[in-house]
Amino acid sequence: MDELVVEFLTESKEMLDTVENDLIALENDPSQSRQLIPAIFRAVHTVKGTTGFFGFSKLESVAHVAENLLSALRDGVIPLTAERSTLLLRFVDSGRKLLQNIEQCGAEGDFDFSELEERLTAAVSNRADGGAASAALIPATAPAVARPAEAAAVFAPETAVAPVPAQAPVSAPVTIEEEADEAAAPEQRTDAGDGGGGARKGPQSDGTVRVRVEILDKLMNLVGELVLARNELLELTTIHEAEPFQATAQRLSLVTSELQEQVMNARMQPIKGLFNRIPRIVRDVAFKSQKLVTLGMEGENTELDKALLEALADPLTHLVRNSVDHGIETPETRAQLGKPLEGHLLLRANHEGGQVVVEVVDDGAGIDTDKIRRKAVEKGLLSAERAAQLSNREALDIIFLAGFSTAKAVTNISGRGVGMDVVRSNIDRIGGSVELSSTPGQGTNVRINLPLTLAIIPALIVISDEQRFAIPQASVLELLCLGQGGSHSEIEYIHGTPVYRLRGKLLPLVHLNRLLGLDKSGEPAAAREVGATIVVLHANDSKFGLVVDDVLDTVEIVVKPLSRQLKRLAIYSGATIMGDGKVALILDVHALGRRGGLAAGAREHLFAEHAGAVVAEHDEKHAIVLFRGPDDARMAIPLGVVSRLEEIPAKSVQTIGGQSYIQYRNRILPLARINDVVVERRQAPRLADGANENKGPDLVHLVVLADRTRMVGLVVDAILDVSDESLAVRGPSSRGGVVFTALVQDRVTEMLDTEIILGFAGARA
Amino acid sequence: MATMSTLSAGGTKSSGAGAIRHYCTFWVESLYLGVESIRVQEVVRHIPTTRVPLAPPAAKGLINLRGQIVLTVDLRTRLGLSPRDETLLPTNVVVQTDDGVVSLLVDDIDDVLDLDDSVFEATPSTLTAHLRALLLGVCKLEKRLLLVLDIDKVSQLED
């Protein structure tokens, strides 16, 4: 396509985006009219001018009538009403449709916009009608400073609009207003160049140039090559030890890393582009469902890779729709509940520890976990017993199960959940994760964690049958070496299915060589397992062990796509070139889990695991960790949340601001003390605490608890046992922080609330 | 192993009787095969391959072609011929197909031939259906027949 036309398309699309955003901002805050209406007018005028120049007459003609309407609005002849605003938004939609068609077929196509044109024209003339039937959104004469309350009032229904009792203003937060101002500014710039067919003059030289995406992609590929060449060179430095060579290689390595970072930066785009689509969605859904919604945005300048941004668009849209449609209550309901009439929806993006976090927060009805539990049991996804054992957090996770969310019944729960499995699988695909938390009656928070980029990732290199494979580090939980002490360090077989006892719980295993059909040796399995390593992986909701011959190293790999013939195998997510120049395949962890036959039972298994229920289903026993707390109290927590039992030297504990930490596996592990977790009925003097710390034992016993994002070390006096107990004889909670008491080994034992302990992780990592 | 460097200069020139096509020719077992040289990216000697478990048998593996990861297809397997003697290192004929760049493993490379379209004929129906499906046609040379491969079909790995 002609480069000029391409530029025209890009520019016109941006113009229409601006028009849309400004219109929505204006609906939210009519006091902006003096700045925004002229800005909208200019944008539409520019679109009209350039389309005329290129001879796209349909777009020109519809832009022309829209411009007429805007001109009248600008001059204050007629007020902007909801109806007129809707018409102008329809113009934006039509314009987009035409542009899309031009992009695809080079012509406008046979769309008919005469009805829209007529209505736009009518909207200019029916001054009396519009002025009298509906109060003006913007008074025709002097633009007033309308308060939100007034705004709600003036959005009265007009005759032609669907019979909605009170149309909802989507009140604008401050951030959008600023956004709108910013958006208006470049309009003024390009305005100078309009009619010149894309010729740009004026203050456009603000230090940026437009670069085609292909060029960036190409650059990224080249940098990938460079990284690979660098890796090869570094491998050579181990052979050739000449000083100058080493130094040069080192410098090259540094420059390469720097270049890699910069090119990655160049591909970064602020999330603003994506966020800007949201006000329109919120407006439309809110109008339709008769809700009042304020939209807030934070961190629109957070940047992430273009490819990720594109992949995020659909899930985010879905979540926003969900929030407005089902999360936020109608104004009447909110009034009854004593909440502000306007629901608040917040989009928030920020960088957190090498990841991008995007959150969708609403203050709506939240999700009733009891209903989810009931539904899950009804659907046969969980046994009633297990459902009851789930923490609220785990119950919320059920929403993401495919079988659960596609069911229509879910809509009855609280409306949430339709397509949530799709949201999760989309995010999974780009290496991210989704978490949901909700307080019934107060709202829901959906949190999406994303990697910064997809092109270069850290990966664990493993060997199976003398061949190297790469596993994305993000999926690796831990590594276990077989054949090293302990009574349960062997792989066991149940009906030929290999399992491993990992901290008292059975971990399903998959042999990589058997899965890939590499195992043709015919050797008995046991002989090959000596010295093998289990890579514990998590995929979707399940956890499994991958048995490999050896583990080499973690390296940064450049992900290269596979040819189509091999993509069909759906077990490799790509390939990469290793330091020695040979190719290694990247394993798709999700596919491994599926191929290993884990998918079916694994999910429920996960819930069992979280709830601390035992794997064996026939006897109702619970795997627990028993330990001794202060005052010789016997306490326990479910084994499922325990990631490790540790003994650490007392002097490695550091205390900052009353909170203790240790350095643990390359991270900072917050410690929780039992006295901080349980709350005494009678507030006992806590003087002893400080003293204890000083003259305590040399070793501190830790129970390390972890869920997907949090990890906390619980300091206990002694670890007593890990065992399966029936917990059938139960008593009420003895004090705060204790879920219930039970007879364990003939002694009363307090079951601690793991959520409270995990809460010590504070801001989630 | 002649004319390796001039392969990419292929193309179609019209002259007298019909169009002249350039064919890159090679041997696989006893078959004399050709690919129009405009489709050939390069010819390289044996490169160590990384096998791809679970892939169709004809997909021999992946090679690193100056940073580009390329799938290799063993023509012996693909054409249903006897497996190659392990001491015989195959040559990579790297071609551009509908499925991207693919490297064909052949026993031996031969000349580039300029052939008039008049010597080209549809594949005789007496050939096995499997082989026929992978050929575009046959060029009648003076001494022997050149089988012209349909590399887009070949690269699909399965019929």
Interface residues (C-beta under 8 A of the other chain):
Chain A: G224 E225 L228 A229 Q467 L516 G517 L518 K560 L562 S563 R564 Q565 L566 L569 I571 Y572 A575 I577 G581 K582 V583 A584 L585
Chain B: P48 T49 T50 R51 V52 P53 L54 A55 P56 A59 G61 L62 I63 N64 G67 I69 V70 L71 D99 G100 V102 S155 Q156 L157
